[in-house]
């Protein structure tokens, strides 16, 4: 009986996977959920307050583009946490947080001529490197 149980369990695991791996399945409704876009930026002249302000001001008009629900740009916050935290990274110069109506709205934003102009001509010349994190609500 014990052997039969082991064989049945092995068959279930083989057929259904081990449960340890995660495979994202297409979500038909994901297209209509809000998209959050986070960008962490390191400028070519790290720590330069004038360039940080130039980046922030250069970004301001992007908040008015179609599909944008919120668009915020700022610098690292000096938060007193009371203890050291190895996960905290304050090495960047500017962070961007955008919220879009939907995936379609975000994809349209990325193709908007005004966004492309600002990104290529105003912002990227200031940037050494950046990281992007996008997620759906």
Secondary structure, DSSP 4 states (H G I P E B T S, - for coil): -HHHHHHHHHHHHHHH--S----PPP-TTGGGS-EEEEEEEEESSTT-HHHHHHHHHHHGGGGGSTTEEEEEEE-------SS--TT-----SEEEEEEESSHHHHHHHHH-HHHHHIIIIIIGGGEEEEEEEEEE-
